């Protein structure tokens, strides 16, 4: 008998149907030589400190840092989980072979292997690795099962991540809570959440400390076109008025006219983070809500695997794209311009070197089920339009630059004439897209104005004037812009290709960033005001006492993420990673203990908390060992 272990009951039912395992039992399905059972996500976690020694149950400075000589796993204390684990363990004893059908990613690999390890599994294991849950994808996956050993580095990376988060999160949370917490206050510290919080606090401090400065720009109106002075802006109004006095009544002379063709390629396909950013901007969805929605679309078989960090497709997907597009029947009007010619195959879309385990999020081509929620329909529409748009031609335009002069003072005007909408036609009737594009253009929107025909050497009267402006502070983070900052390790990068290169050094992973933001809400460190994220006083106080840059440096945390990816690829040693974290936590502990200040922090924490917060590097027990979730 072959035992298939999936991560969710719904996935188990789909796989069982394909395999012909149709007989229901308590906790599994059976038939045609297969048994299909499931976990409920994590059934196991790393052991609590008190599981290693009773001395680690009370919260005590003298016990820190707590570093077990060997890490172990335990069943999560939940009766439903324990019952299902017993079923899995019994089936493992009876089977001849196991197929790991966990979600195709680092976390999925860890979930399944921990369960098999806890059950003492000695049976041969193969791996099902698929990008979508369509029937064809499942059948193809079972026809191309992979050896378990191929994914050993992926498991080791997941294990190192979990151990690193345990060592840092539990030790640092106890350390800072004991040192700075008021009246038993738990101050949550984590490898990813703390540098993320530092981004929010630093941005808020920039805004609060910002001193606005007035400045003036010199403009002049000629033939109903507003020309801008090419010199510096004026910090004093009088400086601008001096120039106006010199040019008043003198003609403006057109010195040069240049026109050049420009083009704009379609935007890249979505990875999880860019989809969360887009849904936050267009639909005002939180990062966690977007993740849940696209996960549901994946399980309903209409989009591909969501927890991805690439915006590319492998070359072999190209042959399926025409079929996928043809099956998007509700978008036939958008597909009409693509008919009758070969689909475009851009290196910005198809590139094997940019794809590892998973490709970008795209539709599967399956018919939409009638039970999609409004939010699911809207998120699917965003994914589908992006997929369609990458096969459209570039948006093209003519850019006109007009240089003028009055006396010795230079002026310029720019305008743009659209020659072909190209991919932007996909969004022509999408008001959400138009709104967001207007937001993004900001002060550059004048570049889109249509200019009249000018002649070199022409001259005429004009109306100069000063326009008063005031410097603006940076904007508060929204969930979308915070996700972008996490993705680029806090770097403010506009160039899309450079952002792609920096992505390897981001804070966290696409699958965890939304959860980290949720943790910060639950810890009482951040609140939402309309779309803006604000840091609470507790967050500011906490960042004030965290002197160790290792704990709050976005760039260094990005380097850690890079090392975890190095473990995945086999280019970095798991032992070196764990040794580095142990040394770092020891140094942090000594540094905090030497602080002679008497600062105290209170965070207004919410009552609800996420399950199994320990795996995110959170301490879940109040000092002294009494059970209380650090929500």
N, C-alpha and C positions, 0 to 999 in steps of 0.2 A: 504494500500500500504506500502511495506517495502522499505526504502531508504538505499542504500549502498553508503557510501562515501569513495572513494579511494584517494590515495595521488598523483596519476598521471593518465592522460588520457589513456595511454597505458595499465595500470593495470585495469582501469575501463572497457576498451573494452574487455579484456580477461574474467573478471568476468561476464560482461553482456552476453557474448556469452554462458558461462556455465549456467547462470540462465535463458536464453531465453529472455532477455531484448533486443530485436533487432530493435526496432523503434527508429530512431535518432531524437533528438531534439537539440536545441541550448544549449550546456553545459551539456547534460545528455542523457542517453538511457533508454528506457522504454519497459516493456512487461512482461507477465506472473506474474503479481502482484508485480513486482519490478521496482524501478527506481535506476539507477546507475549514480552517478555524481562523481566529483573529485575536489581536490584542485590542485594547481601547486606547491607542497611543501608548504612552509610557506605562507599563506595568511594574517596572523596576526603576530604582534610582540609586545613586551612591549612598552609602551608609551615613547615618547621622553621627556626629562626634561621639555621643554617648554609646554608640554601638561598638566603638573601639576600646573605650575605657570609661568606667563610671566617673573618673576624675574630670572628664570633659563635659559632663552634663551641666554642672553649675557654671555660670558665666564668671570667669575670673581672669584678671590680668596675668596672674602667675602661670596660667595654662597656655598662654599665647607665645608663639604661634603653634597651632595644632596641625601637625603634619603626620599622618599615619605612615608607617613604614611600607604598608601595602594597602591599596584601596580596594574596597569590596562593594558589592551591590546587595540590595535588599528589595523585597517586595514592598510596594507602596501599601500602607495600612488602610485598605479599603476592601470590604467583604466581597463586592462584585468582582474586583480585580483578582482577589485571592481565589475565588471560585473559577474564574476563567483561566487563571494560570494552572490550576490543578487539572483542568480539562486538557490544556495544551501539553502539560508534562506527561499525562497518561497517553496521549496520542503519539508523542515523541517516542515513548517506549515501544509502542506497537508498530510504528511505521518502518519502512525499509529505506526511505529517502525523504529528504525535506527540500522544499522549494521556498526560499525566502521571498515573499511577495510584498515586503514592506515598501513604503513610499520610496521612490528612487532618489535618495539624497542622503546627506550625512546623518541627519537626525533619524531618518527611517532605518538606516543601517544599524545605528546604535540601539534603537528600540528593539529590533528583532534579535540582535546578537545577545543583548543582555538577557532577554527572556530565554533563549536557548542555553546560554551559559548557566543561568539559575536553575534550569531544568536538568542540567548535567548531560546535555546532548552530546552523543558520540556518533551520530548517524551522518552519512554524507549529505552535504548541503549544496544546492545550486541556487542561482540568483535570477529572479525575473526582473528585468529592467526595461520599463516602458515609459514613454513620454505622454501618453494619453490613455484614457479608459474606454476607447471605442472597442467594439467587438473585434475588429480587424487587428487593432494594436495588441490586444490581449492574445489573440491567436498567434500573431507574429512573434510576440515575446516568448510564448511557450515553445515555439519552434526554434527559438534561438536563445535558450537558457545559457547563462554565463556561469563559469566556475566561481565559487565563493571566494577563492583566493584572490581573484582579480580586484575585489573590493576591500581587501584587508587594509590598504592605506587610508581609505575613506573611513573605515571603522576606527582606526588608530587616531585619525584627526578628530573624530567625534568624541572619542574617549579622552583625548588630551584637552579638548575644549571643556568637557564636563569636569575633569579633575582640576583644571586651571581655575574654572569658575568656583568650584568648591573651596579650594585653598585660599583664593583671594577673597571671595564673597563672604564666607563664613568667618574667616579670621578678621578681615577688615571691618565687617559689620559689628562683631563683638568688640573689637578694639575701639572703634569710634563711639559706639554706644556707651561703653563703660567709661571712656575718657570724657565725652562731651554731652552725652544724653542726660536730660533733666528728668529726675524721678522715674527711672526705668524706661525712658524713651529709647525706642529702637531707631538707630540711624542706619538705614540701608546703604551699603556700598557694593558696587559691582564693577566688573572689568569693562563692561560696555555702558551700563547706565550712568556711571559717574562722569566719564568724559562727555557723554551726551548731555547730561545736566549742565556740565561746564559750558557747553556751547550756548545753552539757553541763558544761563546766568551772565556770561560775558557779553552776549548781545544786549541783554537788558541793561547792564551797567553802561554800555556804550550809549544807549538811548537816554538813560536817566542823567548821564553826565554830559550829554551833548549840549553845546552852547551854539544856538543858531546865529548865523552871520548874514547880514544883508549884503547883497551885491547887485550891480547893475549891468545890463547888457545893452549894447547899442544896436538898434535896428533902424532900417529905413525902408519906406514903402515906395516902390517904383513899379508903375504899370500893374497895380494891384497885387504885386508879389512882394513879400516881406524878405528883404535881404538882411543878413547878419554880419556884423563887423568881425573881421578875421583876427583882430588883435585880442589882447587879454580882456577878461571881464574886469569891471572897475569895483574896487572895494570902497571907493568914495564917489558919491554922485557928482561932485564938482569936476572930477577928472573927465567924466563923460560929457558933461555940459560944455567943457572947454572945446572938445572936438566938434560938438554940434554947432557951436558959434563959428568955428572955422569953415564948416562945410555948408552952412545954411545959405541957401540961395544959389549955390554952385551946382552944376549939372552932375548927375551920376553917369559915368561912362562904362559901357559894357566892354570889357577887355578881352574876354575869352569865353568860349562855349565848347564844352566837351560832352560828347554823348557816347556811352559805351553800353554794351549788352551785359546783363547780369542774369544769374540763374540761382535757384535755390532748390537743392535736392529734397526729396521727401524725407520726413523725420524717420528716425530709426524705429524698428519694431520695439515692442515693450519687453523689458525685464520686469521683475516684480516691483522694484523701487520706482522706476519711471512710470509704471502703471498706477501705483499708489499716489505719486505726485500729480499725475493727470486727473485722477478721480477726485483728489482733494480740490484741485483747481476748478474743475468743471462741474462736479456733483456735490462738492463740499463733504465728501466722505472721509472719515478718519482712516488712518493707515490700517488699523486692525479690521475695520469693517470692509475695506477693499479686499484684504487678504481672505477674510471669511467668504466674501462674495465670489471671488475668482476661484477659491477652493471648491465652492459649491458648483460653479460652472464646470470645473474639471471633473468632479464626481458625476455630474449629469452628462458628461462626455462631449460637451460642445466647445471646450477650449482645452489646450494642452497643459502640461504640468506647470503649476504657477510659481513654485519657489526657485526661481532661476535668476542668475546674475549675468546673463548674456543677452545682447540684443540681436544676435545673429542666428541664421539657420545653416545647417550643414548642406552641402551641395546636393546630397541625395534626396532632400525634401523637395527640391525644385520640380521634380517630375510629378509630384502630387498636387502642386499648387493650382493648376488649372482645374482639377476636379474639385478641390476645396472651394475655389471661387465660384464655380458653376453651381455648387450646392448652397451658396448664400443667396437663396431665391429672393429674399426680401430686399436685396440690393441690386437687382437686375439693371436698374437705370444707371447705376454707377459703374456697372461692369460692361455696359454697351460700348464705351470707347475702347475697351481692351479687346473686343472681338475682332477676329480676322487678321490678327498679327501675333507673332511670337511674344510670349511674356518676357518682359525685361528681366535680366539676371545681373543685378548689381553686386559688386564686391562689398558694398555697404550693407547688403542683406545676406548674401550667401558667402560664408567663409569658414571652411572647416577648421582653420587654425584658431578661430575665436570661440569654438564650441567644444565643451568637454562632455559632461554627462547629459546635459539638457540643452535644448535650444530655446529661442525666444518664445513668448506666449503668443499663440495664433489660434484661430478657429480650427476645429477639426474637420468641418464640413458636414457634421451630423445635423440632422433637422432639429430645430429648437423644440424642446418639449413645451406643452401648453401651460405647465405649472411654474414658469419662471416668474419670480417676483419683479416688481417694477425696477428695483435696484439692480437685480441680475440682468434684466433686459438692457438697462442703460450702460452697465459695465461691458456687457457683450458688444453693444454697439460701438463703444470706444475701441475695443480690441479689433472688431471686424473692419471698421473704417481705416484704422492704421494699417492693417494687413492689405486691404485693397489699395491704399494710397502708395505703397512702395512699388507697385507695378505701373504706376502712372509716370508720365514724363516730368521733368523738372518744371517748376514755376519759373517763367522767364519774364524779363522786363528790360526796359531801356532806362538807364540812369543818366540824367542830365545835370551837369554842374555848370553854373554860370558865375563867372568871376567879374566883379565890377570895381570901380575905383572913383573916389571923389577926393580931389587934391591928391595927397599921398596915402590916403586911408583906404584899405581894401575891404570889400564886402563880397559875400557869396550867397547864392541861393541854389537849392538842390530840388530835384523833382524826379518822379518815377512814373513811367508809363508801362502798364502791364501789356505784354505781348501775347502771353499764353498763361492761363490759370494753372495748367498742368495738374499736379496732385492736389492743389488747393480747391479744385472743383469738387473733390470728395467732401469737403467741409463747407461748400458754398451756402448750403441751406441749414447749417448747424449753428444756431445762434450761440450755443455754449462756446463753440470754437471761436466765433467772431469776437465774443466778449473777452475771452482770454487772450486773443491776439492783440486786441486794443490795449489790454492791461500791460502786455509785455513790451509794446512798442514805446510806451512812455514818451519822453521828449523827442524821440526820433520820428514821430508820426508825420512831421512836416516833409520828410523825405519822400512820402507817398503822394504829395500834391502834384497836380499836373500843371506844368509851366506853359505860358504862352510862347510863341516863337520870338526869339531874340536875334538881333543881328550884331555881329562884332563891330564895334566902333560907334554904335548908336548911343545917344546921350539924351538926357531929359531931366526935368525937375523931379524931385523926390522929397519925401517927408521924414527926416530923421527924428528919432525919439529914443528915450531911455526906458527900459523895462526893468522894474525893480523885482528882484527875486530874493529868496532866502534859502540858505543851505538847509537841507533836510537830514534828520538823523536816519540811521539804518532802520529798516522795518523789523518789527517783531517777527519771530518765526511763526509760520503756520506749520501744520503737520507736514504739508508738502515740502516746504522749504527746509524744514528740519531734516526730513528724510534725505533731501539732496545734500545737505551739509554732512550728514552721517556717511553718505555714500562716498563723498570726496574727502573724507577725513577733515572736514571743516574748511577745506580750501575753497576760496571763491573763484571758481573757474567758469568762464563763459564758453570757451571752445569745447565743442562736443567731443571731438577726437581726444583732446587732452583729458576731459572728464573720463573717457573710456579707459585711458591709460592709468589714471589715478584710482580707478575703481578697486583695483586689487588691494589698495591700502585704506579702504573705508572702515568705518566703525561698525562692527557687527556684520551679519550676513543678511541678505534680503529677507530670509524667512524669519529673522528674529527682531528686525528693527521696529516693526509695529508693536511687538510685545514689549520691547524696552520702553517705548513711549507710554504704553498703557501702565507699566510698572511705575513710571515717574508720576503719573496722575494718581495712582493708588497710594503711593507713598506720601502724598501731600506735598511733593516738591514742585509740581507745576499745576497750573489751572488754565482753562480755556476761556478767553473773553472774546465772544464772536468767533472769528477764525484764528485770532492771535493766541499764541502760547505765552503765558507769563510765569516767571519764577516766583515762588512764594518766599517769604522772609526766611523760612527754614532752609530753603535751598541756598539762598545767599549766605546764610550763616555757615552752612556746611561747607560750601566752597571756600569760605574764609579760613576754616580750620584745616582743610586738606592742603597741606603744604607740599606733598609729594607729587611732583609733576607726572610721575608714572601712573598715578591713579586718575588723573583728569586730563592727560594729554591725548587729544584726538589722534595726532600723528603717530605717537608711539603705540597706541592701541591698534592703529592701522597696521603697523609693522607686525604686531602679534597676529593679526588676522592673516597677514602675508605668510607668516611662519606656519600657521595652521593649514593654509593652502599648500605650503611646501611639503607638509607631512602627507597631505592627500596625494601629491604628485610623486612622493618618495624622495624629494630633494632635501628634506630637513628631518632631523632625528627627533622622534617623540621624547626620548630620554633627555635630550638637550633642552627641549621646551619645558618639560616638567621641572628640571633642575633650575632653570632660569626663574620660573615662577616661585619656587620655594625660596630661592635666594632673595628675590624681590620682596616677598611677604615678610621675611625675617628682617630685612633692612627697614621696611615701613614700620613694623612693630617697634623696633628699637627707637626709631625717630619720634614716633608719637609718644612713647613712654617718657621721652626726655623733655616733652613740652611741659613747662611749669605754669602755663596760663590756667585760669579757672573759668573758661568759657563754657556756657551751657546752651543747648539747642533744643527747641520743641517743634516738632512737625505735626500738623493736624492731619493725621492719617485717616483714610476712609476705612470703613469696617470690612468691606469686601476685598478679597485678595485672590490672586491667581493660584491655581493648583500647582503643587510641586514647584514652588518658587525657588527651592534650593538648586534646581538644575540650571536656573538663570544666575546663580551666584548669590542668592539671598539667604540670610539666616532666618529660620522659621520658628525659633523657640526663644521665649523671653528668658532673660538672665535668671539663673537659679533653677532652670529646667522646667518651670511651669509652662504648659502648652498654651501658646498664643501665636496665631499667624501674624507675621509682620506684614500687614497689608499695605 
